[in-house]
Amino acid sequence: MTFVRHHLSDGLFAKFRDLVHSQTGVFLMPEDRELLSSRLARRLRHCRFATCGEYFSYLENDQSGQELGELLNCIASSFSRFFRGKDHFDYLAGVVLPGFHDRSGNKVFRAWSAVCGAGEESYSLAIVLKEFQAANPGFRFTINATDISSKVLAQARQGVYNLDRLADMPKDLLRRYFRRGTGPMAGFFKVKAEMLQAVRFQRFSLAGRFPGQGGFDLVFCRNAMLYFSEEFQQELLVKLHRCLRPGGHLMVGQRESLPTIGSSFKRVGPSAYQK
């Protein structure tokens, strides 16, 4: 019988920590060692490696990058729900969109859900924008949604959710934008085709090269910076500032604050900032 040994020495933990940080911007703290060890154990069993050291050597030499993607899928946290952080969506509907529509002429409103997980945030954005479009027929928009995990992106593209994820959804919106499952899919809801087409999902790391300068009117980057080092937070904020149009808005998580943001953004609401 072969025993899998997934003990992480200080040196090996540092190697995995640096690898994860370079690929995602997430900085694992010493207290995250047990979590990392348990996530690594899954991959070791799947790939049939006896030790974490063997597995790390394989990652270093895997030119395809496929196994690195699998590891990041294991580490990524993906649970969310629709209209989580409702204040942001209320502010979007009541302040951001009317202000944009009044001053923009025929410009397209461009939104980016930067850590989209399984799509709950992205489709919540789409619902708010669709509702505004229904009341303002000339309004046009695009939504880009990105995440480091290919696994949760596959779930997002399917657009199928159980009722727990939809607990905060008003019933009229649930009827308007979702189809109720039947038979084996009872208890599940699928986003309607028009909504699936409204969001473009792509794999992207916040540690990677960002889109062109000044392209977005709204960026949701919520509950990501909690896991980043202070240095990476500063680098990320500079990048986010560059990719927003003048007057564009950045929404961060309710537990996140930007104390060192300086004059680049002004605070306009709870966890809401404007360029």
Backbone hydrogen bonds in HBPLUS format (Angstrom, degrees):
<---DONOR---> <-ACCEPTOR-->    atom                        ^
c    i                          cat <-CA-CA->   ^        H-A-AA   ^      H-
h    n   atom  resd res      DA  || num        DHA   H-A  angle D-A-AA Bond
n    s   type  num  typ     dist DA aas  dist angle  dist       angle   num
A0005-ARG N   A0050-ALA O   2.66 MM  45  5.88 163.8  1.68 172.2 168.5     1
A0013-PHE N   A0009-SER O   2.87 MM   4  5.99 163.8  1.90 155.5 160.2     2
A0014-ALA N   A0010-ASP O   3.01 MM   4  6.20 155.5  2.07 144.8 151.5     3
A0015-LYS N   A0011-GLY O   3.10 MM   4  6.40 145.6  2.22 139.3 148.3     4
A0016-PHE N   A0012-LEU O   3.03 MM   4  6.37 166.3  2.05 156.6 158.5     5
A0017-ARG N   A0013-PHE O   2.79 MM   4  5.95 161.3  1.82 152.2 158.7     6
A0018-ASP N   A0014-ALA O   2.93 MM   4  6.04 160.5  1.97 145.8 150.1     7
A0019-LEU N   A0015-LYS O   3.00 MM   4  6.19 153.5  2.07 145.4 153.1     8
A0020-VAL N   A0016-PHE O   2.90 MM   4  6.11 170.8  1.90 158.6 160.1     9
A0021-HIS N   A0017-ARG O   2.94 MM   4  6.08 159.9  1.98 147.0 153.4    10
A0022-SER N   A0018-ASP O   2.95 MM   4  6.06 157.5  2.00 144.5 150.0    11
A0023-GLN N   A0019-LEU O   3.16 MM   4  6.35 142.6  2.31 144.6 154.0    12
A0024-THR N   A0020-VAL O   2.90 MM   4  5.90 147.6  2.01 152.6 160.7    13
A0025-GLY N   A0021-HIS O   2.82 MM   4  4.47 143.6  1.96 119.5 129.8    14
A0027-PHE N   A0227-TYR O   2.68 MM 200  5.91 169.8  1.69 164.0 165.9    15
A0032-ASP N   A0029-MET O   2.75 MM   3  5.26 160.1  1.79 120.4 127.4    16
A0033-ARG N   A0030-PRO O   3.20 MM   3  5.63 165.6  2.23 115.6 117.7    17
A0036-LEU N   A0032-ASP O   2.89 MM   4  6.15 167.4  1.91 161.4 164.8    18
A0037-SER N   A0033-ARG O   2.84 MM   4  6.02 159.3  1.88 150.5 156.8    19
A0038-SER N   A0034-GLU O   3.02 MM   4  6.27 155.3  2.08 147.9 153.3    20
A0039-ARG N   A0035-LEU O   3.04 MM   4  6.32 155.3  2.10 150.2 157.1    21
A0040-LEU N   A0036-LEU O   2.81 MM   4  6.02 156.9  1.86 154.1 161.0    22
A0041-ALA N   A0037-SER O   2.99 MM   4  6.16 146.2  2.11 141.1 150.1    23
A0043-ARG N   A0040-LEU O   2.99 MM   3  5.27 114.2  2.44 102.4 117.7    24
A0044-LEU N   A0040-LEU O   2.88 MM   4  6.18 160.5  1.91 160.1 166.6    25
A0045-ARG N   A0041-ALA O   3.03 MM   4  6.17 161.5  2.06 147.2 151.3    26
A0046-HIS N   A0042-ARG O   3.01 MM   4  6.23 159.0  2.06 143.6 150.0    27
A0047-CYS N   A0043-ARG O   2.79 MM   4  5.89 166.0  1.80 154.5 158.0    28
A0048-ARG N   A0044-LEU O   2.74 MM   4  5.46 118.8  2.11 136.5 150.3    29
A0049-PHE N   A0044-LEU O   3.06 MM   5  4.98 151.3  2.15 132.6 140.6    30
A0055-TYR N   A0051-THR O   3.21 MM   4  6.51 157.7  2.26 142.1 148.4    31
A0056-PHE N   A0052-CYS O   2.86 MM   4  6.10 155.6  1.92 150.1 156.2    32
A0057-SER N   A0053-GLY O   3.09 MM   4  6.32 159.4  2.13 146.8 151.9    33
A0058-TYR N   A0054-GLU O   3.04 MM   4  6.33 150.2  2.13 144.2 152.5    34
A0059-LEU N   A0055-TYR O   2.98 MM   4  6.33 155.0  2.05 148.9 155.4    35
A0060-GLU N   A0056-PHE O   2.99 MM   4  6.28 158.0  2.04 152.4 157.7    36
A0061-ASN N   A0057-SER O   3.20 MM   4  6.41 142.1  2.35 140.9 149.9    37
A0061-ASN N   A0058-TYR O   3.15 MM   3  5.25 127.0  2.45  97.0 110.4    38
A0062-ASP N   A0058-TYR O   2.95 MM   4  5.95 113.9  2.40 145.5 161.6    39
A0062-ASP N   A0059-LEU O   3.39 MM   3  5.23 156.7  2.44  98.2 104.8    40
A0065-GLY N   A0062-ASP O   3.34 MM   3  5.78 143.3  2.48 107.1 115.5    41
A0069-GLY N   A0065-GLY O   3.11 MM   4  6.37 153.2  2.18 145.3 152.1    42
A0070-GLU N   A0066-GLN O   3.08 MM   4  6.47 146.1  2.20 142.2 151.6    43
A0071-LEU N   A0067-GLU O   2.90 MM   4  6.23 155.8  1.96 150.9 156.9    44
A0072-LEU N   A0068-LEU O   2.97 MM   4  6.26 162.3  2.01 153.1 157.3    45
A0073-ASN N   A0069-GLY O   2.94 MM   4  6.14 145.7  2.06 140.9 150.7    46
A0074-CYS N   A0070-GLU O   3.08 MM   4  6.41 148.0  2.19 143.5 151.2    47
A0074-CYS N   A0071-LEU O   3.05 MM   3  5.15 119.2  2.43  95.8 110.5    48
A0075-ILE N   A0071-LEU O   3.09 MM   4  6.43 146.2  2.21 145.2 154.8    49
A0076-ALA N   A0072-LEU O   2.90 MM   4  5.95 153.8  1.96 149.8 156.1    50
A0082-PHE N   A0165-ARG O   2.85 MM  83  6.03 168.7  1.86 167.2 166.2    51
A0088-HIS N   A0085-GLY O   3.04 MM   3  5.98 145.7  2.16 129.2 135.0    52
A0089-PHE N   A0086-LYS O   3.03 MM   3  5.28 117.9  2.43 103.4 118.2    53
A0090-ASP N   A0086-LYS O   2.95 MM   4  6.24 156.4  2.00 158.4 166.0    54
A0091-TYR N   A0087-ASP O   2.92 MM   4  6.06 155.7  1.98 145.0 151.5    55
A0092-LEU N   A0088-HIS O   2.92 MM   4  6.11 151.9  2.00 141.8 149.9    56
A0093-ALA N   A0089-PHE O   2.99 MM   4  6.16 164.2  2.02 145.6 149.0    57
A0094-GLY N   A0090-ASP O   2.83 MM   4  5.89 157.9  1.88 148.4 155.2    58
A0095-VAL N   A0091-TYR O   2.87 MM   4  5.38 152.5  1.95 140.2 145.5    59
A0096-VAL N   A0091-TYR O   3.16 MM   5  6.54 159.6  2.20 147.4 153.4    60
A0097-LEU N   A0092-LEU O   2.97 MM   5  5.94 171.6  1.98 164.1 163.7    61
A0099-GLY N   A0095-VAL O   3.13 MM   4  6.07 159.3  2.17 146.3 152.7    62
A0100-PHE N   A0096-VAL O   2.92 MM   4  6.10 157.6  1.97 151.4 158.1    63
A0101-HIS N   A0097-LEU O   2.89 MM   4  5.99 169.0  1.90 156.1 159.2    64
A0102-ASP N   A0098-PRO O   3.02 MM   4  6.12 152.7  2.10 146.0 152.5    65
A0103-ARG N   A0099-GLY O   3.37 MM   4  6.50 147.7  2.49 141.4 148.1    66
A0104-SER N   A0100-PHE O   2.87 MM   4  5.57 133.8  2.09 156.2 167.1    67
A0107-LYS N   A0104-SER O   3.31 MM   3  5.50 164.9  2.34 118.8 123.0    68
A0109-PHE N   A0140-ARG O   2.96 MM  31  6.20 166.9  1.97 146.2 142.0    69
A0142-THR N   A0109-PHE O   2.91 MM  33  6.42 144.0  2.04 158.2 163.5    70
A0217-ASP N   A0110-ARG O   2.81 MM 107  5.33 161.3  1.84 145.8 152.2    71
A0218-LEU N   A0110-ARG O   3.25 MM 108  6.59 139.5  2.43 155.5 155.3    72
A0111-ALA N   A0142-THR O   2.98 MM  31  6.22 167.2  1.99 152.2 156.3    73
A0144-ASN N   A0111-ALA O   2.92 MM  33  6.30 165.4  1.94 154.6 156.5    74
A0112-TRP N   A0218-LEU O   2.91 MM 106  6.26 142.0  2.05 144.0 156.2    75
A0220-PHE N   A0112-TRP O   2.88 MM 108  6.24 164.9  1.91 163.1 167.8    76
A0113-SER N   A0144-ASN O   2.81 MM  31  6.21 161.5  1.84 161.6 165.6    77
A0146-THR N   A0113-SER O   2.95 MM  33  6.36 162.4  1.98 164.9 166.4    78
A0114-ALA N   A0220-PHE O   2.89 MM 106  5.97 153.8  1.95 161.2 169.5    79
A0116-CYS N   A0146-THR O   2.85 MM  30  5.64 169.9  1.86 154.4 156.3    80
A0119-GLY N   A0116-CYS O   3.05 MM   3  5.41 161.8  2.08 134.2 137.4    81
A0123-TYR N   A0119-GLY O   2.96 MM   4  6.05 170.0  1.97 160.2 161.6    82
A0124-SER N   A0120-GLU O   3.01 MM   4  6.09 144.9  2.13 139.9 150.1    83
A0125-LEU N   A0121-GLU O   2.95 MM   4  6.25 154.8  2.02 148.4 154.7    84
A0126-ALA N   A0122-SER O   2.97 MM   4  6.29 154.1  2.04 141.8 149.4    85
A0127-ILE N   A0123-TYR O   2.93 MM   4  6.15 151.1  2.01 143.8 150.4    86
A0128-VAL N   A0124-SER O   3.12 MM   4  6.45 165.7  2.14 152.7 155.2    87
A0129-LEU N   A0125-LEU O   2.95 MM   4  6.20 163.3  1.98 155.8 160.8    88
A0130-LYS N   A0126-ALA O   2.78 MM   4  5.91 153.5  1.85 147.3 155.2    89
A0131-GLU N   A0127-ILE O   2.89 MM   4  6.07 159.8  1.93 153.3 158.3    90
A0132-PHE N   A0128-VAL O   3.04 MM   4  6.28 155.4  2.11 144.1 150.7    91
A0133-GLN N   A0129-LEU O   2.89 MM   4  6.05 152.3  1.97 142.8 151.0    92
A0134-ALA N   A0130-LYS O   2.92 MM   4  6.17 147.4  2.03 146.1 154.3    93
A0135-ALA N   A0131-GLU O   3.36 MM   4  6.68 144.1  2.50 139.2 147.1    94
A0135-ALA N   A0132-PHE O   3.19 MM   3  5.29 127.0  2.49  97.0 109.8    95
A0136-ASN N   A0132-PHE O   2.93 MM   4  6.07 124.5  2.24 138.5 154.6    96
A0139-PHE N   A0136-ASN O   2.90 MM   3  5.71 169.6  1.91 136.4 139.6    97
A0200-ARG N   A0143-ILE O   2.98 MM  57  6.25 168.4  2.00 161.2 164.8    98
A0145-ALA N   A0200-ARG O   2.85 MM  55  5.91 158.9  1.89 159.5 154.4    99
A0202-GLN N   A0145-ALA O   2.91 MM  57  6.32 148.9  2.00 159.6 168.8   100
A0204-PHE N   A0147-ASP O   2.96 MM  57  5.38 159.7  2.00 122.0 128.7   101
A0153-LEU N   A0149-SER O   3.23 MM   4  6.42 150.5  2.32 141.6 150.1   102
A0154-ALA N   A0150-SER O   3.07 MM   4  6.22 147.9  2.17 140.0 146.9   103
A0155-GLN N   A0151-LYS O   3.29 MM   4  6.67 151.4  2.38 141.3 148.5   104
A0156-ALA N   A0152-VAL O   2.89 MM   4  6.15 152.5  1.97 144.2 152.1   105
A0157-ARG N   A0153-LEU O   2.95 MM   4  6.21 156.5  2.01 150.2 155.1   106
A0158-GLN N   A0154-ALA O   3.30 MM   4  6.53 142.1  2.45 138.1 147.1   107
A0158-GLN N   A0155-GLN O   3.19 MM   3  5.25 127.6  2.48  95.9 109.2   108
A0159-GLY N   A0155-GLN O   3.11 MM   4  6.45 150.3  2.20 147.7 155.7   109
A0191-VAL N   A0159-GLY O   2.82 MM  32  5.20 160.1  1.86 151.3 157.8   110
A0161-TYR N   A0189-PHE O   2.85 MM  28  5.38 162.8  1.88 155.0 160.4   111
A0189-PHE N   A0161-TYR O   2.76 MM  28  5.38 155.7  1.82 154.8 163.1   112
A0165-ARG N   A0162-ASN O   3.12 MM   3  5.83 136.8  2.31 116.8 125.6   113
A0166-LEU N   A0163-LEU O   2.95 MM   3  5.04 142.0  2.10 102.2 114.1   114
A0169-MET N   A0166-LEU O   3.03 MM   3  5.25 165.4  2.05 116.7 119.6   115
A0173-LEU N   A0170-PRO O   3.10 MM   3  5.47 123.6  2.44 106.5 119.9   116
A0174-LEU N   A0170-PRO O   3.03 MM   4  6.32 151.5  2.11 151.0 160.0   117
A0175-ARG N   A0171-LYS O   3.06 MM   4  6.31 156.2  2.12 147.8 152.2   118
A0176-ARG N   A0172-ASP O   3.10 MM   4  6.20 148.0  2.20 136.4 145.4   119
A0177-TYR N   A0173-LEU O   2.98 MM   4  5.98 153.6  2.05 151.7 155.7   120
A0178-PHE N   A0174-LEU O   3.14 MM   4  5.52 131.3  2.39 140.0 145.0   121
A0192-LYS N   A0177-TYR O   3.00 MM  15  5.58 167.0  2.02 141.6 139.9   122
A0179-ARG N   A0190-LYS O   2.80 MM  11  5.19 157.0  1.85 146.4 154.0   123
A0190-LYS N   A0179-ARG O   2.89 MM  11  5.19 163.0  1.92 148.7 153.0   124
A0181-GLY N   A0188-PHE O   2.77 MM   7  5.22 159.0  1.81 163.5 156.6   125
A0185-MET N   A0182-THR O   3.00 MM   3  5.05 152.5  2.07 132.1 125.9   126
A0186-ALA N   A0183-GLY O   3.05 MM   3  5.37 159.5  2.09 120.3 119.8   127
A0188-PHE N   A0185-MET O   3.02 MM   3  5.57 146.7  2.13 142.7 142.5   128
A0195-MET N   A0192-LYS O   2.93 MM   3  5.51 135.8  2.13 114.5 126.3   129
A0196-LEU N   A0192-LYS O   3.11 MM   4  6.48 154.7  2.17 149.5 157.4   130
A0197-GLN N   A0193-ALA O   3.03 MM   4  6.26 151.3  2.11 151.7 158.6   131
A0198-ALA N   A0195-MET O   3.00 MM   3  4.95 141.9  2.15  97.2 108.8   132
A0208-GLY N   A0205-SER O   2.82 MM   3  5.20 163.0  1.85 115.9 120.6   133
A0214-GLY N   A0242-ARG O   2.59 MM  28  5.82 160.4  1.63 142.4 149.5   134
A0215-GLY N   A0243-CYS O   3.05 MM  28  5.50 117.9  2.45 109.8 117.6   135
A0216-PHE N   A0243-CYS O   2.90 MM  27  6.10 163.9  1.93 152.2 157.4   136
A0245-ARG N   A0216-PHE O   2.67 MM  29  5.61 160.3  1.71 159.3 155.9   137
A0249-HIS N   A0217-ASP O   2.97 MM  32  6.24 159.2  2.01 137.9 137.5   138
A0219-VAL N   A0249-HIS O   2.89 MM  30  6.33 150.5  1.98 155.1 164.8   139
A0251-MET N   A0219-VAL O   2.88 MM  32  6.27 161.9  1.91 163.1 167.6   140
A0221-CYS N   A0251-MET O   2.87 MM  30  6.04 172.7  1.88 172.1 173.3   141
A0227-TYR N   A0224-ALA O   3.06 MM   3  5.95 163.6  2.09 124.4 128.2   142
A0228-PHE N   A0225-MET O   3.11 MM   3  4.97 166.2  2.13 104.6 108.9   143
A0233-GLN N   A0229-SER O   2.90 MM   4  6.18 154.4  1.96 152.6 160.6   144
A0234-GLN N   A0230-GLU O   3.12 MM   4  6.39 157.4  2.17 147.8 152.2   145
A0235-GLU N   A0231-GLU O   3.15 MM   4  6.48 159.1  2.20 146.9 152.4   146
A0236-LEU N   A0232-PHE O   2.81 MM   4  6.00 159.0  1.86 152.8 158.9   147
A0237-LEU N   A0233-GLN O   2.90 MM   4  6.14 160.2  1.94 153.1 157.6   148
A0238-VAL N   A0234-GLN O   3.18 MM   4  6.41 155.3  2.24 146.3 152.1   149
A0239-LYS N   A0235-GLU O   3.14 MM   4  6.44 158.1  2.19 146.4 152.1   150
A0240-LEU N   A0236-LEU O   2.82 MM   4  6.11 160.3  1.86 156.2 162.1   151
A0241-HIS N   A0237-LEU O   2.92 MM   4  6.02 155.2  1.98 144.0 150.7   152
A0242-ARG N   A0238-VAL O   3.09 MM   4  6.33 155.9  2.15 145.3 151.3   153
A0243-CYS N   A0239-LYS O   3.11 MM   4  6.39 145.7  2.23 145.8 154.5   154
A0244-LEU N   A0241-HIS O   3.33 MM   3  5.50 162.2  2.37 105.6 110.8   155
A0248-GLY N   A0245-ARG O   2.81 MM   3  5.15 153.9  1.87 140.6 140.4   156
A0275-LYS N   A0248-GLY O   2.85 MM  27  5.47 164.4  1.88 162.8 168.2   157
A0250-LEU N   A0273-TYR O   2.77 MM  23  5.12 160.3  1.81 142.6 148.6   158
A0273-TYR N   A0250-LEU O   2.87 MM  23  5.12 159.5  1.91 154.3 160.3   159
A0252-VAL N   A0271-SER O   3.02 MM  19  5.33 166.5  2.04 152.2 156.6   160
A0256-GLU N   A0253-GLY O   2.99 MM   3  5.10 159.7  2.04 108.1 113.9   161
A0261-ILE N   A0258-LEU O   3.32 MM   3  5.40 157.9  2.37 116.4 114.2   162
A0266-LYS N   A0274-GLN O   2.88 MM   8  5.32 155.0  1.94 146.4 154.1   163
A0274-GLN N   A0266-LYS O   2.83 MM   8  5.32 155.3  1.89 147.6 155.7   164
A0268-VAL N   A0272-ALA O   2.94 MM   4  5.68 162.2  1.98 138.0 143.8   165
A0272-ALA N   A0269-GLY O   3.06 MM   3  4.83 164.3  2.08 121.3 116.4   166
